[in-house]
Amino acid sequence: MTDHTAGKRPRRTFSPEYKHEAARLVIDTGRTIAEVARELGVGAQTLGKWVAAEHADQAGEPTGELDLDERAELKRLRRELADVKKDKGLMHEVRH
């Protein structure tokens, strides 16, 4: 049997405080995400997500998963959009 995890690093977890401080390093110092990520030993994409979340938090935008009411509204809006697209397609066919 071969070990499928050979060569892979174990998944690391970071505290919310660590993520906040890492994002602040980028935001407050003006250094690039790539530079700070290399310095901290984390992936640039990971740090980029933390920076985006920090910006959203500063702007007062909600982050995280949707609650039940938000999911229901999203489902309703998607259905409504599909209906509008269908109606628009029918109107286009009638004109041509």
Backbone bond lengths (Angstrom), bond angles and torsions (degrees), N, CA, C in turn:
res aa  C-N    CA-C-N  psi(-1)  N-CA   C-N-CA  omega(-1)  CA-C   N-CA-C  phi
1 M - - - 1.455 - - 1.520 110.77 -
2 T 1.294 114.43 143.30 1.458 118.09 177.78 1.515 109.26 -103.97
3 D 1.284 114.31 149.33 1.459 120.88 178.71 1.523 108.41 -86.50
4 H 1.356 116.89 113.03 1.462 121.15 -177.00 1.518 112.52 -72.38
5 T 1.316 117.56 -14.28 1.459 120.07 -179.22 1.515 111.98 -95.01
6 A 1.333 117.07 2.09 1.457 119.80 -179.49 1.524 109.66 -60.60
7 G 1.316 115.85 132.43 1.454 120.88 178.78 1.518 113.84 85.85
8 K 1.308 117.80 -9.87 1.465 120.49 178.64 1.513 109.57 -95.58
9 R 1.322 114.25 141.27 1.456 118.92 175.37 1.520 108.28 -82.03
10 P 1.317 116.62 148.26 1.468 117.57 175.71 1.524 109.94 -66.80
11 R 1.306 116.15 147.25 1.467 121.13 -179.27 1.520 108.93 -68.12
12 R 1.327 115.24 129.40 1.463 119.85 -179.98 1.519 109.49 -98.39
13 T 1.311 115.30 152.07 1.461 120.19 174.75 1.520 107.94 -118.19
14 F 1.319 115.06 147.64 1.457 121.11 -177.79 1.522 108.83 -126.67
15 S 1.297 115.44 141.28 1.465 120.46 179.86 1.530 109.57 -71.48
16 P 1.320 116.94 156.40 1.464 119.52 176.09 1.527 111.98 -57.35
17 E 1.321 117.30 -35.04 1.460 121.19 179.21 1.530 111.14 -64.96
18 Y 1.332 116.14 -41.33 1.460 120.64 179.19 1.522 110.22 -63.35
19 K 1.337 116.45 -45.52 1.461 121.40 179.31 1.528 110.63 -60.15
20 H 1.328 115.67 -42.88 1.468 121.08 179.42 1.527 110.47 -61.58
21 E 1.309 116.26 -48.75 1.471 120.36 -178.13 1.528 111.30 -65.38
22 A 1.324 117.30 -39.73 1.466 120.55 178.64 1.528 110.12 -63.56
23 A 1.325 116.86 -43.54 1.468 120.84 178.87 1.522 110.35 -64.44
24 R 1.327 116.99 -39.86 1.471 120.60 179.83 1.523 110.86 -63.67
25 L 1.344 118.07 -32.17 1.467 120.55 176.91 1.523 110.32 -58.89
26 V 1.319 116.75 -41.22 1.470 120.39 179.18 1.520 110.02 -70.85
27 I 1.325 116.29 -48.89 1.462 121.16 -174.17 1.525 111.90 -67.14
28 D 1.319 116.80 -47.00 1.467 120.82 -174.04 1.523 114.07 -77.02
29 T 1.331 117.20 -31.68 1.462 119.27 -176.01 1.518 113.12 -95.08
30 G 1.341 117.13 -16.48 1.456 119.88 -178.73 1.516 113.45 76.70
31 R 1.328 116.71 7.03 1.462 119.91 177.40 1.523 109.29 -74.82
32 T 1.322 116.35 161.27 1.461 119.63 -178.33 1.522 110.43 -76.04
33 I 1.323 113.91 156.40 1.463 119.86 177.07 1.522 109.67 -60.69
34 A 1.322 116.83 -43.46 1.462 120.88 -178.98 1.529 111.52 -59.82
35 E 1.305 116.04 -42.69 1.476 120.89 -179.05 1.529 111.01 -63.50
36 V 1.321 116.25 -48.94 1.467 120.26 -179.07 1.529 110.26 -67.05
37 A 1.325 117.32 -38.30 1.466 120.85 179.40 1.524 110.70 -61.39
38 R 1.335 116.47 -44.58 1.473 119.81 177.34 1.519 110.94 -60.09
39 E 1.327 115.98 -44.27 1.463 121.25 -178.54 1.532 111.14 -61.68
40 L 1.327 116.44 -39.49 1.463 120.51 -177.53 1.521 113.60 -87.44
41 G 1.324 116.33 -14.45 1.460 119.41 -179.01 1.524 113.19 76.90
42 V 1.323 115.98 31.93 1.465 120.61 175.63 1.526 108.10 -119.88
43 G 1.313 116.49 162.29 1.454 120.93 179.17 1.524 111.23 -69.37
44 A 1.320 115.74 144.82 1.462 120.35 179.85 1.528 111.12 -63.76
45 Q 1.331 117.31 -37.91 1.464 119.73 178.61 1.526 110.71 -65.14
46 T 1.314 116.12 -39.75 1.466 120.61 178.68 1.524 110.27 -61.99
47 L 1.327 115.70 -49.67 1.460 119.84 179.64 1.522 110.64 -63.03
48 G 1.325 116.82 -37.49 1.459 120.59 177.81 1.521 111.97 -59.44
49 K 1.319 116.69 -39.26 1.471 120.69 176.92 1.524 110.68 -65.13
50 W 1.328 116.55 -39.39 1.463 120.17 179.62 1.532 110.12 -66.05
51 V 1.332 116.69 -39.76 1.466 120.78 179.04 1.529 109.65 -65.15
52 A 1.324 117.03 -44.34 1.469 120.84 178.79 1.531 110.53 -61.29
53 A 1.322 116.79 -41.62 1.463 120.72 178.74 1.521 110.90 -64.98
54 E 1.308 117.01 -38.27 1.467 121.20 178.43 1.527 110.35 -65.82
55 H 1.336 116.99 -42.19 1.468 120.37 176.76 1.526 110.15 -62.40
56 A 1.327 117.19 -43.73 1.467 121.24 179.60 1.524 110.41 -63.59
57 D 1.324 115.77 -39.78 1.468 120.20 179.40 1.529 110.14 -63.85
58 Q 1.326 116.56 -41.90 1.462 121.31 178.77 1.524 111.09 -64.26
59 A 1.329 116.82 -34.64 1.463 121.26 -178.62 1.530 111.64 -82.08
60 G 1.328 116.46 -3.98 1.457 120.26 179.79 1.512 113.44 79.54
61 E 1.335 117.12 14.68 1.452 120.89 178.99 1.520 109.51 -80.04
62 P 1.333 117.06 141.87 1.460 119.47 178.20 1.527 110.43 -70.28
63 T 1.303 116.11 143.18 1.459 121.46 175.99 1.517 108.13 -126.50
64 G 1.286 117.46 165.10 1.452 121.00 177.60 1.512 111.92 97.79
65 E 1.329 114.56 -165.45 1.452 120.98 -176.07 1.520 111.46 -79.26
66 L 1.322 114.52 158.35 1.454 120.76 178.21 1.527 110.34 -80.02
67 D 1.339 116.00 145.14 1.458 118.64 174.07 1.531 108.25 -85.13
68 L 1.318 117.62 177.90 1.463 121.63 -175.22 1.522 112.81 -60.16
69 D 1.329 117.29 -42.13 1.463 120.23 179.00 1.527 111.39 -63.67
70 E 1.331 116.28 -40.87 1.460 120.11 179.68 1.524 110.76 -67.01
71 R 1.324 116.94 -38.77 1.473 120.68 177.45 1.521 110.72 -63.20
72 A 1.334 116.42 -42.63 1.463 120.69 179.31 1.524 110.46 -63.30
73 E 1.331 116.82 -42.79 1.461 120.11 178.99 1.525 110.89 -64.82
74 L 1.328 117.22 -41.38 1.461 120.85 178.52 1.524 110.34 -61.52
75 K 1.317 117.16 -43.29 1.464 121.25 178.62 1.532 110.50 -61.54
76 R 1.343 116.68 -43.63 1.455 121.79 179.41 1.533 110.78 -63.13
77 L 1.329 116.51 -44.38 1.465 120.51 -178.78 1.525 111.66 -66.45
78 R 1.321 116.86 -37.31 1.466 119.79 177.71 1.523 110.67 -65.28
79 R 1.326 116.03 -41.13 1.461 120.67 178.03 1.534 110.21 -63.82
80 E 1.330 115.51 -43.64 1.466 120.86 178.89 1.528 110.94 -62.11
81 L 1.329 116.78 -42.42 1.457 120.77 178.51 1.524 110.57 -63.22
82 A 1.308 117.32 -41.84 1.464 120.58 178.61 1.523 110.44 -61.52
83 D 1.335 117.28 -40.54 1.463 121.06 178.00 1.527 110.98 -63.89
84 V 1.317 117.19 -43.43 1.465 121.09 179.79 1.532 110.15 -63.35
85 K 1.321 117.16 -42.50 1.467 120.69 179.06 1.523 110.50 -63.47
86 K 1.333 115.93 -40.24 1.459 119.92 178.94 1.527 110.19 -64.66
87 D 1.338 116.77 -45.53 1.464 121.11 178.55 1.526 110.95 -61.38
88 K 1.314 116.11 -41.14 1.462 120.51 179.82 1.530 110.18 -63.38
89 G 1.329 116.30 -39.98 1.464 120.65 178.31 1.513 111.39 -64.93
90 L 1.329 117.65 -39.63 1.462 121.29 178.39 1.522 110.68 -66.38
91 M 1.325 116.48 -41.08 1.464 120.70 179.30 1.525 110.12 -63.84
92 H 1.309 116.16 -39.22 1.471 121.02 179.62 1.527 109.77 -63.74
93 E 1.330 117.13 -40.88 1.468 121.52 -179.59 1.522 110.94 -65.77
94 V 1.349 116.63 -38.37 1.459 121.10 -178.56 1.520 110.41 -65.39
95 R 1.332 117.12 -38.40 1.468 121.54 -177.79 1.525 111.89 -70.58
96 H 1.326 117.65 -28.30 1.475 119.46 -174.36 1.475 111.41 -105.21
